[in-house]
């Protein structure tokens, strides 16, 4: 409620969750307040000193738990951050000092006195409850008006019949080493292998960043991004690697605005970023799907949101996740159903992106089209053995790679049927590699195949360029960052690159960017 911009940034106006989440938070606060009030009433009526002492202790623990929850919101106070700054020995010393302070306070002051101090602190902070409710209501109302997609730019008159046409495909989280290993393939990718055989393909291409939040703005602006902050549902603040300057993504020149200045019509179909709120002024047509959320709470009712929030509250207790029995109970009550709902939602998003992509790429008047697809990004939503979508835990990243290959095959056949394949330059790459550190702890990380891939990923991504009218295959082994794709595409649109040899020379000249 204090900083919802980073969450609402990813929501689509058709599935706005604000009111249900706000109502659930309000009801949960009131319910917990009632519970605490009942506990205090029972403690005061009890004639046993031990009961009153236990209730004072419980109140202290509750306050400490609340303060710890505040600590979890500050990146600099997370255990991982402290461990990085202080080292293991320093962190142990800090914990020992905190333990000594706690023992001193318990020995120096009676439990009841410490409880009274905590009560005074809570009373001082209590007006923040009304402030938070009012702020949550205001921000929910304010952000609701920022979630609508903005009007796109007008259609430019057609250029000459021999105009360049570029289709830029970005498959999310596609890892070069796993998709195209040097030895025997882990999964069959016939469509993409066929494309590599008739294209310039790189074996040592590195993406702009290790996450979509940074990589996609880098691709579209042509500059490496070191930090991105969601200011509002319709704005992302960027800081570039080579500068301390902060810029608004929606206002900064990009590959689409530059293409339109050359007289080309532009299109974008994607997911995760709200492209149609940020870049609509540079796009002739635009479509996007919401960013992947663990809870998919836009579909939850008020009561379901209340239960999920309480579950999150319990799971944030220190050491709770380390207790195996609680994990099993959580799986039984929440995660099995949540996994299926999560995967079903991901399937729906992929199908929506695919359908819009197949429709967009057949429009010959759109000369630069970017398709940012959600696969092979986990969770696994496909069964390559049956050729069908699946919400079962056995579906893996390798299954998603097979779905990626199938999807590309559908895009190719659609272009061939429309007689646009030979006249279209195809660029295939990814925004980042397969990340195990951030994904292995999620509820859907259950496939034995996924576990077997740990350690086999790389920081490299595929880069394949099939030049219009050419079918020669060239392997490119030099190291470069795929952020240069921005400049490469503009060079293609200007007609500066007309054969694969020129592409290779261009990469040699620009690989140090």
N, C-alpha and C positions, 0 to 999 in steps of 0.2 A: 504493500500500500504506500510505502514511502518513496519507492523508486520503481514504478511499474513500467517505465518506458522500455527497458530492456526486454520485457516480456511481451508487451502489446505490439512492439515492433514487428513481431513475426505473425500476428494474427490477421486473418482476412476479415473484411467487414461482414461477410456472409455468416461467419461463425464467431461473432464477437462474444467473449465469455465474461466481460467485465461485471455485469450486474449480478450474475449467479455467483461469481467468486466473491464479490463484495458482500453480498447477503450472507454467504456461508461464513466468511470471516467474522462478521458482526454477530451472527447467531452463536458461533463457537466461543467468542469472547464472553458473551452473556452467559452461556452455559457453564463455562469454566468458572466465571465469577460466582455463579450460583452454587457450584460445587464447593468452591473455597469457603464461601460464606457458611454453608452447611457444616463444613469441617470445623470452622471456628466456633460455631454455635455448640456443636457437640463437645468440643474440647472444654469450653467454659462450664458446661453443665456436669462434666465428669468430676467426681470427688477424688479421683486417683491422681496424685502428682505425676506418676509415670506417664499416664496418658497425655497430660498437658505438656510434659517435657518432649514426648515424641511428636506432638503436634507443632511445638515450637521448632523442633529439628526439621520436620517436614516443610515448614514454611521457609526456613533458611535454605534448604535444598532447592525449593521451587524458585526462590529469588536467584540463587546461584545458577540454576539452569537457564533462567531468563537472561541473565547477564552473559552466560556462555553462548546463547543463541545470537546475541548481539555480536559477540566476538566472531562467530562464524560468518557474519556478513562483511567482515573487514579482511581483505586479502592479506594484508600485512601481518595479521595475527593468526592466520591459519598455521597448523602444525607444520605443514610442508614448507611454508614461507619461513617460519622460525628455524626449521631444521636447515634450510638453505643458508640463512644468514649466520646462525650461531653454531652450526655443526651439531653432531650428535652429543658430544660432551657438553657443549654450551646449553643445549636444550635440557639435558639431564640436570645440570646445575640450576637452571631456572626453575624446573619443576621441584627440585629439592628446596629451594628458597621459598617457593610458594607453600610447600608443605610445612616448612618451619614456621612461616607466618600464621598458617591456619592453626597449628598446634598451639602457638603462643596465644592467639586470640581466644581459643577454647579454654586454655588454662587461666588466662588473665581475667576473662570476663565470664559471668554466668551465662548459660544458654539463653535464659529469658532476656537478659540485657542485649545480647546480640540480636535476638529476634525482634526486640523493640526497635533497635537501630534499623533493622531491615524494614520494619513496618513504616517507620518514619520516611525512609527512602522511597518506598512504594507510594505513600501518600503524596509526597512531593511530586512524583512522576504521574500520578493518577490523572491530572487534567489532559495528559497526552492522549488518553483514550478517546475523549470527545474530539480532540484535534485530529487524530488519525481517522476517525470515522468521517469527519467533515472533509478532510483532505482526500480520502479515498473516494468519497462521493463526487467531489469536484473533478478529480483527475479522471475518474471513470466517465463522467459526462463529457469532459474536455476531449479525451482521447477517442471517444466514440465518433466525434466529428472529423477526426484525422484519418480514419481507417478506409475511407472510400478511395478507389483508384482515381487518378487524375486524367483529364482528357489527353489523348495522344496528339501528335503533330499531324498536320495535313499531308495528304499524298502528294509527292512531287511528280511533275510530268515525266514520262518515260524518257530514258536516254537513248542512245543509238542501239540498233539491234545487237551489236557485238559487245554490249556493256558487260563488265565483269559481274559475276554472281558468286557470293561466298556463303557457305553454310558452316557455322562454327558450332561444333558439338562438344559439350563439356559433360563428361560422365563423372558424377560426384564420387570421390574417394576411390578412384581406380588406380591400383598400385601396379607399376610396370613390372616389378620382379615377380609378382604373383600371377599377373595376367599373361605375361610373356616371358617365362623363365628360359634360361639358356639351355637347360636339359629338356627332359620329357615334360610336356604340358600337364598341369594339374587338372585342367578342365578344357574341353574342346571349345574353341572360339573360331569356327570356320569363316564366319562373315568378316570378322576383324582381321584374321590372317589373310584372307583374300584381298582386303583393302591394303594391308601392308605390302603385299606383293606387287601392287601397282602404284605405290606412293613413295614419297620421301618419309622415312620413319626414323625416329631417334631412339637411342638406347640409354642415353644419359641426360634426359630432360628432367629438370627440377622445377616444382611449382613455385609460385610467388610466396606461399605461406603454407602452414600446416593445418589451416582451418578455413572453412568456407567464408566466415565472417571477414577475413582479411584477403583471401585469394581472389574472390570475385570482384571486389572494388579495384584490386590491383590489375586484374585482366582488363577491366573496362576503362580504367583511367590510364593504363600504361605505365604506372609507377608503383614500386613496391610500397606496401602499407605496413607500418609497424604497430599501429593501434587503431582500433575502431570503437566508437562509443555510440550506442543507440540513444539519441537525444529525445526523439519523439517517434510515434508510429510511422511518420513520413520523413524522417531525417536521420542520417548516419554521419557522425563526425569522424573524419579521417586524419591521421597523422602519417606522413610519408617517412620512409626510412632515411632519406637523405635530407630531411628538413624537420625543424620543430614547428613548422607552420601547421595550423589546424584549419581544415577546409570542410565545407558541407558537400557531401557526395552529390546531392541533387543539383548543385550549382557549378560543379567543377566540369570542365570540358572532358568528353569521353569519346570512345571509339564510334559511338552512334552519332553524336553531334558532329564529329569531324567527317564521318561518312556522308551525313546530310549536307554538309557544306560543300562536298564534292558533287552533290546532286543525286545521291543514292537514297532510296527508301530503306528503312530499317525495321527489324522485327525482333522481339525477344519473347521466348517462352521459357519459363523457369520455375524455380521453387526456392524456398528458404528466405531470400531477401525479397522485400516488397517492391519489386522492380517497377511496377505500374504506379506506385506512389512517388518514387524517387526519380525515375528516368523518363517519364512519359513525354516530356517536352522534346526528347531526342528520338522518340520512337514513332514509327508510322502505325504500328500495331503492337499490342502487348498483352500477355497473359501470364499469370503466376499462381502457384499454390503455396500454402502456408509452410513456414519452417517446421521442421520436425520437433515436436515436444514430447517429452517422456510420458506425460499424463494425458495428452490430447483432451484437455479439460474443457475445450469449447463444446464438447458433446455431453458434459456432465450436468445433471440437475443440481439444484441448491443442496439437497440432502446428500447426493453423491460427492459434491465438492466438500461438504462438511466432513464426511468420512475420510476422504483423501487427505484433507488438511490435518485431521487428527492423527492419521497414520504417519504423515510426514513429521508431525511433532514428536511422536513416539520414537520414530527411527532416528531422529536427531539427538536422542539421549546419548551421552558419552558411553562408548564401548557396547552399545546395544547391538550393532551389526556384527560384533564379534561372537555373539552367543548363537550357536548353531540352531538351537531349538526355536529361537525367535525368527531366524531366517526361514525355517521350515514352516512355521505358522504364517509368516508373511506370504510365502509362496502359495500356501493353501488358501488363504483368505483373499489375497489381492493379486499376486503377480501372475498366476496362471491365466486368469481372466483378463488382466491388464495387458499381458503379452499378446493375447489373441486380438483384443481391441486395437492395440497399438499397431500390430502388423496389418490388420484389416484396413486401418486408416492409411497406412503407408502404401498399401496396394492401391487404394482408391486414388491417392495422390499421383502415384506413378501412372495409372491408367488415364487420369485427366491430363497430365503433361503429355503423354504419348499421343492421345487423341488430338490435342491442340497442335502438337508438332506436325503430325501427319497432314493436318489441314493447312498449316502455315507454309510448309516448305514447297507446296505445289502452286503457290501464287508467284508467277514469274515477275510481277512488278516489284517484289521485295528482293532487293539485291544483296543486302547483308542481314542474315538471320542468325541469331544465337539461340541455341537450345541447351538449357542447363537442366539435365536430367537427374533424377533422384537416385538412380542405380549406378553402380553396385553398392552404394552406401548401405551398411547394415541398418535395420535387421534383415535377416534372410526372409524373403517373401515368395520364393519360387522353389519348385522341385524340378531339377533338370532331368530327373529320371522319368517323371510322368509328363513333363511339359506343361504343368499347371501351377497356378499360384497356390501358396500354402501358408498357413499361420502356425504350423507345427514348429516345435523347437529344433527339429533336425535340419530345417532349412538354414543354409549357411551363406557365407560370403561367396564361396565358389558357385553356389546356385545363382546368386545375384549376378555374378560374372556371365553365366550362361544366359540369364535374362537380358543383360546388357548386349550381348552378341545378337540375340534374337531381335531385340528392339532396333539395333542398327540395321539388321537385315530388312526389317519392315520399312525403315526409312529409305533404304536404298531402292527397294522394289517400288516404293511409292514414287520416287524421283524417276526411275526408269519408265514406269507406266505413263508418267506425265511428260516423258521425253526431255527431262531436265538434268539427268545424271551427267551426261557427257559435257554439258555446258556449265556445270557448277563445280567450283573449287570446294573441296571438303577438308575441314580442319578438325581433327579429333584429339582431345586431350582431357585432362582432369584438373580439378582444383587443388587436390592434395592426395597424399598417399593413404594407405590403410593404417588407421591409428588404433593400436591395441590398448595403450595406457588409459585412454579416456572411455573406451567402449567395453572393456572386459568386465567392468563392474555393473553394467546396466542389466536390467531384468531380462532382456532378450538375449543376453550373451550366454547361450546354453549349448550351442552345437559343438559336438566333438570335432567336427571338421574345422571349425573356427579356432578351437583351442590348439589344434595341430599346426595352425599357421603362425602361431606366436613365434616371433623371432625371424620369420622368413620375409617379412615386409621390407621395403626400402623407402627412401625419401624421394624416389624417382616416380615419375608418372609417364604414361604413354604420350607420344606426340607423333601424329600421323597427318601428312598433308598430301592429298590427291589433287593435283593440278588439273583444272578443266582441260579436256582434250588430250591428256597424256595418261599413259598406263605403264611407264617405266618405274621400276622399283629401285630405290636408293637407300642404303643403310647409312645413317649418320651417327657416328660414335662420339663426337665431341660433346663436352659438357656445356650446358647453357640453361638459363632460367626461362621458363615458358612465358614470363611476363612480356617478352618481346613479341608475342603473338599479336598484341595490339598494333605495334608498328608494322608487323609483317602483313596484316590484313589491309591496312591502309595503303601499303605499297602495292598489294595485289589490286586494290580498287583503282589506284592511279595508273595501272597498266605497266608497272616497272618490272614485273617478274613474269616471264613468259614461258619458261621451261624449268624442269627440275634442277638442272645445273645452276641456273641463276638462284634458285631457292637455297641450294647448298652454299653457294658463295655468300649470299645475303646472311645466312645464319653464321658463317665464319666471321663476317664483319661485325655482327651485332651481338655475338654470344657473350661478350664481356659486360653487357648492360647490367 
